[in-house]
Amino acid sequence: MKRFFYVERWIFMNFSKYFFKKILLTFLGIFITVTLGYFVIALFINNSQINREPIIKNYFTFLGSIFSGFGKPFSTNNSGFNSSLELFFHYYKFSLLFVSISFVFSFFIGVFVGIWLGYKNNKMTDLVLSFIVFILAAIPTFIFAPIMLIISEVNDLPVNFIEPSAFGFGYTLLSLILPISLLSLGIIAFFATITKNNLVQILKKDYVITLKANGLSTLQIFNKAVIKNLFISLVNQIVPILVLTISFSLIIERIFQIPGQSVILISMFDQKEINVIMALVFFKALLLFLLAFICELTYDLLQVENGYNFNFNFNFKENREKDRFRKEAHNGI
């Protein structure tokens, strides 16, 4: 019984250390990104309202304003907004909608296509579709854009973005069909390629071959051994591909006149609204670092072969010994 509680306590304490270490590094990364971002951006913005004070004082004033809506907008053109945060979300909400739908759609379609190609590896279907996927990943977005515009005219789809206040949310989604399709082409190709390559490697593993020898069907093997290991291999690719999605979305927003983060980067620099720009930097850093934290945590928890390692270099032999203690304690109850 003592050994059982010892093992449980050992696991909990080391997971707690691991968890708080990851949390600390996540918020440290956000803080460093925001700090560097502020000093770099402040060098390029000549705003007389903030240049009257030393940059260090302005920086600490900015840090305090994070908890009060990032302060008031400086420009009289934005006097209708109560805070810089309100002005930021006035534009960023459209980017958030556009990028979120595109990324989720690309993830599921790309993974599905990648799984299908993985099981068809080296067959004619795989060669043809892999070539198409390669073309989609290689050709720049601005080459596909004119083709999409022609398709929209033929099918009577709106070319420019329609805000919900004009004709309702339904028309907004309709006007996003082309931008989402254009943004998703390359991202689907990335997910499909990564999924296929990982699946091909997984299908060569000894445990999969053993399950085949035991007479399990392809679906049973997929559910029992493939899907979890495939997800483990994909989870650390989510953040880099999301960064690519956000980067590509800036170009597409300008093509289809979506008033999102591209407007913030262009208009707010012209209006010298440093607090609005920093709101963008802060939320991007918060989103990416928290998502990276979740992905790393998920990856480590799913790494069954590492036992309760949690990146603290504990020996797997020790873990097995503690598992044996747990079983003995359980059998003794």
C-alpha positions as CSV (number, residue, x, y, z in Angstrom):
1,M,0.0,0.0,0.0
2,K,2.9,2.4,0.8
3,R,4.5,1.7,-2.5
4,F,1.3,2.4,-4.3
5,F,0.9,5.8,-2.7
6,Y,4.6,6.5,-3.2
7,V,4.3,5.9,-7.0
8,E,1.1,8.1,-7.2
9,R,2.8,10.9,-5.3
10,W,6.0,10.6,-7.4
11,I,3.9,10.8,-10.6
12,F,1.9,13.8,-9.4
13,M,4.9,15.8,-8.1
14,N,6.9,15.3,-11.3
15,F,3.9,16.1,-13.5
16,S,3.4,19.3,-11.4
17,K,7.0,20.3,-11.9
18,Y,6.7,19.7,-15.6
19,F,3.4,21.5,-15.9
20,F,4.5,24.6,-14.1
21,K,7.8,24.7,-15.9
22,K,5.9,24.7,-19.2
23,I,3.5,27.4,-18.0
24,L,6.4,29.6,-16.8
25,L,8.2,29.2,-20.2
26,T,5.0,30.0,-22.1
27,F,4.3,33.3,-20.2
28,L,8.0,34.2,-20.3
29,G,7.9,33.7,-24.1
30,I,4.8,36.0,-24.4
31,F,6.5,38.6,-22.2
32,I,9.7,38.6,-24.2
33,T,7.8,38.8,-27.5
34,V,5.6,41.7,-26.4
35,T,8.6,43.6,-24.9
36,L,10.8,43.2,-28.0
37,G,7.8,44.1,-30.2
38,Y,7.1,47.3,-28.3
39,F,10.7,48.6,-28.5
40,V,11.0,47.7,-32.2
41,I,7.7,49.2,-33.2
42,A,8.3,52.3,-31.1
43,L,11.3,53.1,-33.2
44,F,9.2,53.2,-36.4
45,I,6.3,55.2,-35.0
46,N,6.8,59.0,-34.5
47,N,3.9,59.8,-32.3
48,S,4.2,63.2,-30.6
49,Q,1.7,62.2,-27.9
50,I,4.0,59.4,-26.6
51,N,7.5,60.7,-27.6
52,R,7.3,63.4,-24.9
53,E,8.2,60.7,-22.4
54,P,11.1,58.3,-22.3
55,I,10.5,55.1,-24.1
56,I,11.0,53.1,-20.9
57,K,8.3,55.0,-19.1
58,N,6.0,54.6,-22.1
59,Y,6.7,50.8,-22.0
60,F,5.7,50.4,-18.4
61,T,2.6,52.6,-19.1
62,F,1.7,50.2,-21.9
63,L,2.1,47.2,-19.7
64,G,-0.3,48.7,-17.2
65,S,-2.8,49.5,-20.0
66,I,-3.0,45.8,-21.0
67,F,-5.4,45.3,-18.1
68,S,-7.5,48.3,-19.1
69,G,-8.2,47.8,-22.8
70,F,-4.7,48.9,-24.0
71,G,-5.5,52.5,-23.3
72,K,-7.3,55.1,-25.5
73,P,-6.7,55.5,-29.2
74,F,-4.5,58.4,-30.0
75,S,-5.9,59.5,-33.4
76,T,-9.0,61.7,-33.5
77,N,-10.2,59.5,-36.4
78,N,-10.7,56.7,-33.9
79,S,-12.4,58.8,-31.2
80,G,-15.6,56.7,-31.5
81,F,-13.9,53.7,-29.8
82,N,-13.7,53.6,-26.1
83,S,-10.3,51.7,-26.0
84,S,-7.6,50.5,-28.3
85,L,-8.8,47.0,-27.6
86,E,-12.2,47.8,-28.9
87,L,-10.7,49.3,-32.1
88,F,-8.4,46.2,-32.4
89,F,-11.3,43.7,-32.3
90,H,-13.4,45.9,-34.6
91,Y,-11.0,44.7,-37.4
92,Y,-9.4,41.5,-35.9
93,K,-12.8,39.7,-35.5
94,F,-13.0,39.2,-39.3
95,S,-9.4,37.8,-39.5
96,L,-10.2,35.5,-36.6
97,L,-13.3,34.2,-38.3
98,F,-11.5,33.8,-41.7
99,V,-8.3,32.1,-40.4
100,S,-10.2,29.9,-37.9
101,I,-12.5,28.4,-40.5
102,S,-9.7,28.1,-43.1
103,F,-7.4,26.3,-40.6
104,V,-10.0,23.9,-39.2
105,F,-11.3,23.1,-42.7
106,S,-7.7,22.5,-44.0
107,F,-6.8,20.3,-41.1
108,F,-9.6,17.8,-41.5
109,I,-9.5,17.7,-45.3
110,G,-5.7,17.5,-45.3
111,V,-5.5,14.8,-42.7
112,F,-8.2,12.8,-44.5
113,V,-6.4,13.1,-47.9
114,G,-3.1,12.3,-46.3
115,I,-4.5,9.1,-44.7
116,W,-6.0,8.0,-48.0
117,L,-2.7,8.6,-49.8
118,G,-0.8,6.8,-47.1
119,Y,-2.8,3.6,-47.6
120,K,-2.5,4.0,-51.4
121,N,1.2,4.5,-51.2
122,N,3.2,4.0,-54.5
123,K,0.0,3.2,-56.4
124,M,-1.1,5.1,-59.5
125,T,-3.8,7.0,-57.5
126,D,-1.2,8.1,-54.9
127,L,1.3,9.3,-57.6
128,V,-1.4,11.4,-59.4
129,L,-2.8,12.9,-56.2
130,S,0.7,13.5,-54.7
131,F,1.6,15.4,-57.8
132,I,-1.5,17.6,-57.5
133,V,-0.8,18.2,-53.8
134,F,2.8,19.2,-54.7
135,I,1.5,21.6,-57.3
136,L,-0.9,23.2,-54.8
137,A,1.9,23.6,-52.2
138,A,4.4,25.0,-54.8
139,I,2.4,27.5,-56.7
140,P,2.1,30.9,-55.0
141,T,-1.3,32.2,-53.8
142,F,-1.3,35.2,-56.1
143,I,-1.3,32.9,-59.1
144,F,-4.4,31.1,-58.0
145,A,-6.2,34.3,-57.0
146,P,-7.2,35.4,-60.6
147,I,-8.5,31.9,-61.3
148,M,-10.6,32.1,-58.2
149,L,-11.9,35.6,-59.2
150,I,-13.0,34.2,-62.6
151,I,-14.7,31.2,-60.9
152,S,-16.6,33.7,-58.6
153,E,-17.9,35.7,-61.6
154,V,-19.1,32.6,-63.4
155,N,-20.9,31.3,-60.3
156,D,-22.2,34.7,-59.2
157,L,-20.4,34.6,-55.9
158,P,-19.4,37.9,-54.1
159,V,-15.8,38.8,-54.9
160,N,-15.3,41.3,-52.1
161,F,-16.0,40.8,-48.4
162,I,-19.5,41.6,-47.1
163,E,-19.7,42.8,-43.5
164,P,-22.6,41.3,-41.4
165,S,-24.0,44.8,-40.8
166,A,-24.7,45.1,-44.6
167,F,-26.8,42.0,-45.5
168,G,-26.4,39.7,-42.5
169,F,-24.0,37.0,-41.4
170,G,-25.1,34.5,-44.1
171,Y,-23.8,36.8,-46.8
172,T,-20.6,37.3,-44.8
173,L,-20.0,33.5,-44.9
174,L,-20.9,33.5,-48.6
175,S,-18.3,36.2,-49.3
176,L,-15.7,34.1,-47.4
177,I,-16.1,31.0,-49.6
178,L,-13.5,32.1,-52.2
179,P,-10.9,33.5,-49.7
180,I,-11.2,30.3,-47.5
181,S,-10.9,28.1,-50.6
182,L,-7.8,30.0,-51.8
183,L,-6.1,30.0,-48.4
184,S,-7.0,26.3,-47.8
185,L,-5.4,25.0,-51.0
186,G,-1.8,25.3,-49.8
187,I,-2.6,24.4,-46.1
188,I,-4.4,21.2,-47.2
189,A,-1.4,20.3,-49.2
190,F,0.9,20.7,-46.2
191,F,-1.3,18.7,-43.9
192,A,-1.8,16.0,-46.5
193,T,1.9,15.6,-47.2
194,I,2.9,15.5,-43.5
195,T,0.1,13.0,-42.7
196,K,1.0,10.7,-45.6
197,N,4.7,10.6,-44.7
198,N,4.0,9.9,-41.1
199,L,1.4,7.2,-41.9
200,V,3.7,5.4,-44.2
201,Q,6.4,5.3,-41.5
202,I,3.8,4.1,-38.9
203,L,2.6,1.3,-41.1
204,K,6.1,-0.1,-41.2
205,K,6.4,-0.3,-37.4
206,D,6.7,-3.8,-35.8
207,Y,3.6,-3.4,-33.7
208,V,1.5,-2.8,-36.9
209,I,3.0,-5.8,-38.6
210,T,2.3,-7.9,-35.6
211,L,-1.4,-6.8,-35.5
212,K,-1.7,-7.7,-39.2
213,A,-0.2,-11.1,-38.5
214,N,-2.8,-11.6,-35.8
215,G,-5.5,-11.2,-38.4
216,L,-6.9,-7.8,-37.5
217,S,-8.6,-5.8,-40.3
218,T,-7.2,-2.5,-41.6
219,L,-9.9,-0.6,-39.8
220,Q,-9.2,-2.4,-36.5
221,I,-5.4,-1.7,-36.8
222,F,-6.1,1.9,-37.6
223,N,-8.3,2.4,-34.6
224,K,-6.1,0.4,-32.3
225,A,-2.6,1.5,-33.2
226,V,-2.4,4.0,-36.0
227,I,-4.7,6.9,-35.2
228,K,-3.1,7.7,-31.8
229,N,0.5,7.5,-33.1
230,L,-0.5,9.5,-36.2
231,F,-2.0,12.2,-34.0
232,I,1.2,12.3,-31.9
233,S,3.2,12.9,-35.0
234,L,0.9,15.7,-36.2
235,V,0.4,17.6,-33.0
236,N,3.7,19.4,-33.1
237,Q,3.1,20.5,-36.7
238,I,0.0,22.5,-35.8
239,V,1.7,25.7,-34.6
240,P,4.1,26.1,-37.6
241,I,1.3,25.5,-40.1
242,L,-0.9,27.9,-38.2
243,V,1.8,30.5,-38.5
244,L,1.9,29.9,-42.3
245,T,-1.9,30.2,-42.5
246,I,-1.8,33.6,-40.7
247,S,1.0,34.8,-43.0
248,F,-0.8,33.7,-46.2
249,S,-4.1,35.2,-44.9
250,L,-2.6,38.7,-44.9
251,I,-2.2,38.6,-48.7
252,I,-5.6,37.1,-49.3
253,E,-7.3,39.7,-47.0
254,R,-5.9,42.5,-49.3
255,I,-7.1,40.7,-52.5
256,F,-10.6,40.2,-51.2
257,Q,-10.7,43.4,-49.2
258,I,-11.3,41.7,-45.8
259,P,-11.0,44.5,-43.2
260,G,-8.9,42.4,-40.8
261,Q,-5.4,42.3,-39.4
262,S,-4.0,43.6,-42.7
263,V,-5.9,46.8,-42.1
264,I,-4.5,47.0,-38.6
265,L,-0.9,46.7,-39.9
266,I,-1.4,49.3,-42.6
267,S,-3.9,51.9,-41.2
268,M,-2.7,51.8,-37.6
269,F,0.9,52.4,-38.6
270,D,-0.3,55.4,-40.7
271,Q,-2.3,56.7,-37.7
272,K,0.5,56.0,-35.3
273,E,-1.7,53.8,-33.1
274,I,1.0,51.9,-31.3
275,N,-1.4,50.5,-28.7
276,V,-3.6,48.9,-31.3
277,I,-0.6,47.4,-33.1
278,M,0.7,46.1,-29.8
279,A,-2.7,44.6,-29.1
280,L,-2.2,42.6,-32.3
281,V,1.3,41.5,-31.2
282,F,0.0,40.6,-27.8
283,F,-2.9,38.4,-29.0
284,K,-0.8,36.7,-31.7
285,A,1.8,35.9,-29.1
286,L,-0.8,34.7,-26.6
287,L,-2.5,32.5,-29.2
288,L,0.6,30.9,-30.6
289,F,2.4,30.4,-27.3
290,L,-0.7,28.9,-25.5
291,L,-1.4,26.7,-28.5
292,A,2.2,25.6,-28.5
293,F,1.9,24.8,-24.8
294,I,-1.2,22.7,-25.4
295,C,0.4,20.8,-28.3
296,E,3.6,20.1,-26.3
297,L,1.6,19.0,-23.3
298,T,-0.6,16.7,-25.4
299,Y,2.4,15.3,-27.2
300,D,4.3,14.4,-24.0
301,L,1.2,12.9,-22.4
302,L,0.6,10.7,-25.4
303,Q,4.1,9.5,-25.6
304,V,3.3,6.2,-24.0
305,E,6.8,4.7,-24.6
306,N,8.3,7.3,-22.4
307,G,6.3,6.3,-19.4
308,Y,6.0,9.3,-17.0
309,N,9.1,11.0,-18.3
310,F,7.7,14.5,-18.7
311,N,11.1,15.7,-20.1
312,F,12.8,15.4,-16.7
313,N,15.1,12.6,-17.9
314,F,13.8,10.0,-15.5
315,N,14.9,6.5,-16.5
316,F,12.2,4.3,-18.1
317,K,13.5,1.4,-16.1
318,E,12.7,3.3,-12.9
319,N,9.2,3.9,-14.3
320,R,8.7,0.2,-15.0
321,E,9.9,-0.6,-11.5
322,K,7.3,1.9,-10.0
323,D,4.6,0.4,-12.2
324,R,5.5,-3.0,-10.8
325,F,5.2,-1.6,-7.3
326,R,1.8,-0.2,-8.2
327,K,0.6,-3.6,-9.5
328,E,1.9,-5.4,-6.4
329,A,0.1,-2.8,-4.1
330,H,-3.1,-3.2,-6.1
331,N,-3.0,-7.0,-5.9
332,G,-2.3,-6.7,-2.2
333,I,-5.5,-4.6,-1.5
